[in-house]
């Protein structure tokens, strides 16, 4: 059973399908966990300086999440189209669109770097945080985000490899850069031998150095790939492919932007509860994010497998893979939810000695633990929808969830009713459950595959494999 570079042989029975899912998902889970450790280590080390610094890094990362949304959207589009083309046995189209996605990543990376250079302070002030937090945050923001090109390349190069069915190379790179990052974080934040203590600026520099190394390593793996290795003539910008990536990735970007903008608004509500409460919220988020990494790992497998099967015209097999990915993810995240519920306060104690903050962290993580199965549904089905070229519906759903459900309930439960951080995390959980249920209903009704209107008549799910493959490649 081969799973490297898109050459996946699919067995008929469920047991073999589960093996394929795990072969793809587990490296992606490990990769995501190690990438998350970049932020986790920053928060851990920075917490040793002070809670104001924790808040500064947290607020900055909330703004940076808007950048991540753009970069991840390019990655989603590249991942899906590469998987589609390989499933349809068109490797040169996959190679071409991979290189075009890298061009797009470079352009967006340069643009966001320029925005940071001139508007770092004003962007942070929009969050309504205290002056001392803005001052520290601006230092961190500029160092991390002016060289945004390396953020962008990390997202897109990893997505290109995953689209070709290679989830192991991004995992190896994540392990490498985390070893580098942990060492540099300690040295640059606290100082070592001839290196002076740099505090928050040191944390930012360590992150940048790690991303530079990661980008170079991912380029190395792509150049080694028989499917993705670069061709000089494919570096010429192709309007059709760039537009294709933009239109497919646009809704994915819209989804994440809507989510992040809503997050900024409700972050503003949390900030009004006080610096300590916001610090507790940020620390709880950094602990909980490991559960997201499991979900994103199975979502990655769902996107790859659904994308390849849709490209090959195997609609029933695509749905089977999506279903299996979802159930496996729910099982894993339910276990993690129980651990968050039981050990949340204990995890918080690693970041601070403030008992009030530790108690708040424990409360937030108990609520998070209860909603973990719904989070699995939401993340993995979103990945399946994207693999089926349907990036619009998740965007619309996220807009409703973030702005009508989450933000409103954060204000009502957290501020108006005075429930504080408990109300905030209940609002988050209710939003997650709402969107998970809606996606499940759409999936069950068969309304999860998107094709162009002008070919919908020949793209009915009951048509032949050849017809469906042609439809998807006309998308």
VOGU-3710 file (C-alpha; in Angstrom, 3 decimals, decimal comma):
1> xxxxxxxxxx> 0,000/0,000/0,000  1,943/3,053/-1,289  1,067/6,545/-0,117  4,005/8,622/-1,353  3,656/11,403/-3,905  0,113/10,661/-4,907  0,597/7,002/-5,853  -2,017/5,688/-3,459  -3,472/2,252/-4,117  -6,922/2,017/-2,585
11> xxxxxxxxxx> -8,196/-1,286/-1,232  -11,877/-2,094/-1,194  -12,347/-2,986/2,482  -12,790/-0,561/5,360  -9,770/-1,828/7,301  -7,378/-0,914/4,498  -9,043/2,465/4,059  -8,479/3,190/7,755  -4,806/2,241/7,344  -4,474/4,699/4,446
21> xxxxxxxxxx> -6,134/7,450/6,492  -3,789/6,873/9,420  -0,713/6,788/7,181  -1,660/10,248/5,899  -3,196/11,692/9,061  -0,631/10,770/11,696  2,339/12,565/10,086  0,024/15,557/9,579  -1,003/15,427/13,260  2,643/15,273/14,328
31> xxxxxxxxxx> 3,531/18,094/11,925  0,713/20,283/13,229  1,628/19,583/16,851  5,252/20,505/16,271  4,258/23,658/14,384  1,973/24,591/17,246  4,836/24,103/19,669  6,443/27,167/18,037  3,721/29,352/19,549  3,468/27,207/22,687
41> xxxxxxxxxx> 7,185/27,550/23,477  7,013/31,307/22,889  4,115/31,576/25,343  5,838/29,365/27,912  9,135/31,265/27,862  7,490/34,676/27,571  5,250/33,852/30,565  8,447/33,740/32,631  8,927/37,457/31,831  5,390/38,544/32,785
51> xxxxxxxxxx> 1,652/38,346/32,026  1,729/41,633/30,088  4,224/40,049/27,700  1,978/36,981/27,357  -0,908/39,272/26,414  1,318/41,139/23,921  2,290/37,928/22,125  -1,329/36,706/22,241  -2,767/39,889/20,752  -0,056/39,963/18,091
61> xxxxxxxxxx> -0,792/36,363/17,140  -4,489/37,248/16,847  -3,596/39,891/14,241  -1,085/37,570/12,562  -3,899/35,039/12,222  -5,321/37,304/9,493  -2,084/36,874/7,561  -2,205/33,145/8,213  -5,706/33,081/6,738  -4,404/34,401/3,415
71> xxxxxxxxxx> -1,436/32,051/3,322  -3,485/29,016/4,354  -6,061/29,795/1,672  -3,390/29,606/-1,029  -2,276/26,341/0,535  -5,819/24,938/0,571  -6,301/25,766/-3,112  -2,935/24,264/-4,063  -3,556/21,159/-1,965  -6,982/20,523/-3,488
81> xxxxxxxxxx> -6,041/21,124/-7,117  -2,835/19,085/-6,909  -4,833/16,203/-5,393  -7,539/16,589/-8,073  -5,023/16,545/-10,929  -3,119/13,566/-9,546  -6,383/11,696/-9,045  -7,216/12,434/-12,688  -3,695/11,223/-13,680  -2,513/14,648/-14,887
91> xxxxxxxxxx> 0,839/15,060/-13,054  2,129/17,925/-15,215  -0,900/20,047/-14,345  -0,225/19,253/-10,687  3,416/20,333/-11,045  2,453/23,527/-12,873  -0,139/24,637/-10,363  2,247/23,821/-7,500  4,795/26,300/-8,844  2,132/28,910/-9,508
101> xxxxxxxxxx> 0,985/28,605/-5,891  4,548/29,318/-4,738  4,581/32,483/-6,879  1,326/33,557/-5,238  2,755/32,796/-1,781  5,785/35,011/-2,443  3,615/37,908/-3,645  1,313/37,736/-0,604  4,283/37,346/1,739  5,894/40,515/0,409
111> xxxxxxxxxx> 2,599/42,444/0,578  1,884/41,522/4,212  5,463/42,351/5,165  5,056/45,861/3,758  1,745/46,297/5,613  3,457/45,312/8,870  6,322/47,732/8,313  4,002/50,731/8,120  0,938/49,729/10,165  2,084/47,406/13,000
121> xxxxxxxxxx> 1,201/49,849/15,792  -2,232/50,906/14,486  -3,232/47,277/13,868  -2,447/46,349/17,465  -4,217/49,421/18,851  -7,418/48,263/17,131  -7,516/45,506/19,755  -8,089/48,092/22,498  -5,241/46,821/24,675  -3,293/48,766/27,278
131> xxxxxxxxxx> -0,405/51,022/26,166  2,329/48,882/27,766  1,016/45,787/25,954  0,942/47,650/22,614  4,574/48,736/23,072  5,805/45,181/23,641  3,490/43,747/21,009  4,721/46,129/18,303  8,310/44,956/18,788  7,266/41,315/18,502
141> xxxxxxxxxx> 4,912/41,980/15,570  7,470/43,818/13,419  10,237/41,277/13,903  7,988/38,293/13,192  5,854/39,720/10,391  8,011/42,015/8,263  9,661/38,861/6,853  6,173/37,398/6,241  7,394/35,723/3,070  8,769/32,866/5,189
151> xxxxxxxxxx> 5,411/32,404/6,932  3,728/32,267/3,560  6,217/29,804/2,094  5,939/27,520/5,118  2,164/27,259/4,710  2,133/26,827/0,938  5,148/24,540/0,498  3,751/22,183/3,144  0,352/22,219/1,411  1,962/21,447/-1,958
161> xxxxxxxxxx> 3,667/18,363/-0,538  0,480/17,226/1,214  -1,526/17,666/-1,977  0,818/15,140/-3,592  0,150/12,701/-0,755  3,421/13,348/1,077  2,615/14,193/4,697  5,913/12,840/6,006  8,236/15,532/4,661  6,331/18,432/6,315
171> xxxxxxxxxx> 6,362/16,401/9,542  10,145/15,975/9,403  10,598/19,688/8,742  8,362/20,575/11,704  10,482/18,420/14,002  13,667/20,032/12,689  12,532/23,625/13,106  11,159/22,979/16,582  14,503/21,657/17,787  16,101/24,806/16,365
181> xxxxxxxxxx> 13,353/27,033/17,745  13,456/25,718/21,308  17,221/26,188/21,476  17,122/29,688/19,970  14,143/30,714/22,104  15,975/29,984/25,329  19,236/31,572/24,167  17,726/34,743/22,684  15,041/35,391/25,318  17,155/34,861/28,436
191> xxxxxxxxxx> 20,660/35,315/27,032  23,523/32,820/26,953  27,288/33,343/27,047  28,027/36,147/24,526  24,374/36,532/23,502  22,568/39,241/25,534  19,094/38,821/27,058  16,575/40,027/24,435  13,190/39,183/25,966  10,213/39,331/23,612
201> xxxxxxxxxx> 12,423/40,434/20,710  14,444/37,247/21,187  11,287/35,121/21,001  10,373/36,813/17,730  13,846/36,347/16,219  13,867/32,662/17,165  10,540/32,203/15,368  11,824/33,952/12,227  15,042/31,908/12,097  13,043/28,702/12,488
211> xxxxxxxxxx> 10,738/29,669/9,610  13,671/30,478/7,318  15,168/27,045/7,972  11,761/25,414/7,516  11,168/27,104/4,160  14,560/25,985/2,846  13,992/22,422/4,043  10,553/22,210/2,382  12,008/23,516/-0,894  14,615/20,765/-0,662
221> xxxxxxxxxx> 11,925/18,078/-0,355  9,946/19,488/-3,276  13,042/19,549/-5,498  13,618/15,864/-4,633  10,060/14,909/-5,582  9,586/13,118/-8,895  6,127/14,670/-9,272  6,731/18,184/-7,955  10,363/18,936/-8,875  10,534/22,376/-10,479
231> xxxxxxxxxx> 10,521/23,166/-14,202  11,963/26,517/-15,307  9,155/27,274/-17,763  6,549/26,801/-15,011  7,899/29,810/-13,089  6,369/32,167/-15,614  3,172/33,581/-14,033  0,129/31,919/-15,576  -2,991/34,074/-15,295  -5,351/31,115/-15,621
241> xxxxxxxxxx> -3,747/29,099/-12,824  -3,259/32,135/-10,594  -6,923/32,998/-11,058  -7,916/29,383/-10,418  -5,963/29,356/-7,158  -7,407/32,720/-6,174  -11,027/31,801/-6,875  -10,778/28,434/-5,120  -8,700/29,801/-2,261  -10,696/33,031/-1,989
251> xxxxxxxxxx> -13,607/31,530/-0,057  -11,144/29,614/2,149  -9,408/32,921/2,861  -12,798/34,534/3,409  -13,728/31,836/5,902  -10,578/32,321/7,931  -10,686/36,105/7,672  -14,283/36,181/8,848  -13,290/33,912/11,715  -10,224/35,982/12,628
261> xxxxxxxxxx> -12,008/39,324/12,372  -14,755/37,969/14,602  -12,039/36,694/16,919  -10,542/40,181/17,131  -13,946/41,584/18,114  -14,587/39,059/20,860  -10,934/39,316/21,952  -11,761/42,974/22,525  -14,588/41,875/24,836  -12,216/39,551/26,712
271> xxxxxxxxxx> -9,653/42,368/27,082  -12,273/44,447/28,915  -12,385/41,704/31,572  -8,782/42,559/32,526  -5,202/41,663/31,627  -5,165/38,594/33,896  -8,368/37,220/32,383  -7,056/37,777/28,861  -3,771/36,095/29,826  -5,771/33,097/31,160
281> xxxxxxxxxx> -7,777/33,032/27,926  -4,562/33,070/25,872  -2,874/30,352/27,915  -5,981/28,134/27,765  -6,032/28,629/24,001  -2,409/27,548/23,741  -3,181/24,351/25,650  -6,414/23,621/23,772  -4,813/24,190/20,377  -3,219/20,736/20,553
291> xxxxxxxxxx> -6,700/19,254/20,117  -7,063/21,309/16,941  -3,888/19,716/15,645  -5,454/16,256/15,838  -8,519/17,521/13,991  -6,424/19,278/11,360  -4,400/16,102/10,852  -7,494/14,071/9,976  -8,837/17,030/7,990  -5,621/16,950/5,943
301> xxxxxxxxxx> -6,154/13,265/5,204  -9,780/13,984/4,254  -8,787/16,787/1,875  -6,108/14,681/0,151  -8,204/11,515/-0,165  -11,443/13,243/-1,117  -9,568/15,479/-3,590  -7,899/12,547/-5,325  -11,073/10,461/-5,445  -13,122/13,389/-6,754
311> xxxxxxxxxx> -10,455/13,938/-9,424  -10,722/10,260/-10,358  -14,536/10,413/-10,374  -14,989/8,005/-7,430  -17,698/9,881/-5,537  -18,838/7,021/-3,313  -15,256/6,232/-2,297  -14,657/9,923/-1,567  -17,672/9,989/0,756  -16,521/6,792/2,472
321> xxxxxxxxxx> -13,097/8,272/3,158  -14,645/11,488/4,492  -16,896/9,510/6,843  -14,080/7,326/8,146  -11,792/10,329/8,695  -14,552/12,001/10,692  -15,234/9,049/12,988  -11,545/8,451/13,634  -11,078/12,134/14,471  -14,097/12,197/16,795
331> xxxxxxxxxx> -12,763/9,177/18,702  -9,301/10,696/19,164  -10,577/14,135/20,148  -13,152/12,758/22,597  -10,281/11,142/24,510  -8,325/14,396/24,438  -11,447/16,257/25,567  -11,590/14,087/28,682  -7,934/14,900/29,405  -8,574/18,636/29,008
341> xxxxxxxxxx> -11,539/18,407/31,376  -9,571/16,563/34,060  -6,104/18,107/33,789  -6,848/21,653/32,539  -5,888/23,465/35,757  -2,738/21,387/36,121  -1,666/22,360/32,582  -2,278/26,024/33,402  0,057/25,834/36,381  3,006/25,417/34,006
351> xxxxxxxxxx> 2,520/28,997/32,805  1,803/30,969/35,972  1,736/30,761/39,760  -1,292/33,066/39,984  -4,006/30,823/41,464  -6,862/32,945/40,110  -5,453/32,698/36,590  -4,894/28,945/36,982  -8,515/28,499/38,096  -9,754/30,469/35,063
361> xxxxxxxxxx> -7,609/28,347/32,730  -9,086/25,178/34,248  -12,651/26,465/33,770  -12,006/27,315/30,123  -10,452/23,927/29,370  -13,289/22,025/31,062  -15,738/23,701/28,696  -13,424/23,019/25,758  -13,203/19,345/26,676  -16,977/18,935/26,491
371> xxxxxxxxxx> -17,142/20,323/22,951  -14,199/18,361/21,482  -16,314/15,850/19,466  -18,127/18,760/17,781  -14,779/20,397/17,019  -13,638/17,175/15,326  -16,775/17,157/13,166  -16,287/20,793/12,203  -12,599/20,577/11,279  -12,682/17,275/9,387
381> xxxxxxxxxx> -15,859/17,892/7,423  -14,522/21,315/6,438  -11,456/19,507/5,058  -13,720/17,096/3,143  -15,773/19,963/1,681  -12,579/21,668/0,550  -11,297/18,462/-1,045  -14,569/18,388/-2,995  -13,854/21,935/-4,282  -16,562/23,375/-2,021
391> xxxxxxxxxx> -14,852/26,235/-0,202  -17,828/28,623/-0,318  -20,278/26,897/2,021  -17,789/26,659/4,935  -17,090/30,384/4,449  -20,786/31,342/4,653  -21,285/29,072/7,654  -18,265/30,519/9,460  -19,591/34,044/8,887  -22,905/33,151/10,524
401> xxxxxxxxxx> -21,249/31,207/13,346  -18,668/33,839/14,220  -20,792/36,966/13,916  -24,304/35,805/14,789  -23,541/33,066/17,293  -20,063/33,401/18,837  -19,485/37,167/19,037  -23,035/37,853/20,203  -22,912/35,129/22,857  -19,456/36,206/24,079
411> xxxxxxxxxx> -20,921/39,650/24,737  -24,133/38,341/26,316  -22,683/35,503/28,407  -19,264/36,915/29,169  -20,031/40,618/29,640  -23,745/41,224/30,148  -24,467/38,225/32,386  -21,094/38,582/34,093  -20,021/34,972/33,574  -16,524/36,108/32,555
421> xxxxxxxxxx> -14,231/33,545/30,950  -16,788/30,761/31,514  -19,291/32,661/29,364  -16,657/33,321/26,693  -15,751/29,656/26,320  -19,373/28,524/26,423  -20,058/30,898/23,524  -17,130/29,435/21,585  -18,370/25,891/22,217  -21,944/26,669/21,143
431> xxxxxxxxxx> -20,669/28,205/17,889  -18,521/25,129/17,180  -21,460/22,777/17,836  -23,790/24,836/15,627  -21,444/24,788/12,638  -20,606/21,097/13,107  -24,289/20,116/13,006  -24,968/22,198/9,883  -21,978/20,701/8,022  -23,082/17,206/9,017
441> xxxxxxxxxx> -26,575/17,809/7,647  -25,188/19,161/4,349  -22,870/16,182/4,025  -25,674/13,709/4,765  -27,864/15,385/2,114  -25,091/15,018/-0,490  -24,673/18,788/-0,887  -20,928/18,958/-0,305  -19,378/18,684/-3,798  -19,031/21,883/-5,846
451> xxxxxxxxxx> -18,778/22,071/-9,647  -19,253/24,793/-12,217  -22,819/25,698/-13,125  -22,207/25,207/-16,826  -21,305/21,569/-16,283  -23,673/20,725/-13,433  -26,056/18,931/-15,778  -23,443/16,308/-16,602  -21,962/16,248/-13,109  -24,762/14,551/-11,239
461> xxxxxxxxxx> -23,259/12,246/-8,575  -24,673/9,217/-10,356  -22,740/9,877/-13,598  -19,743/7,842/-14,686  -16,263/8,188/-13,255  -14,993/9,644/-16,527  -17,726/12,288/-16,635  -17,235/13,314/-13,015  -13,463/13,525/-13,481  -14,002/15,820/-16,479
471> xxxxx> -16,414/17,949/-14,491  -14,018/18,418/-11,594  -11,160/19,343/-13,910  -13,389/21,939/-15,557  -14,014/23,532/-12,183
//
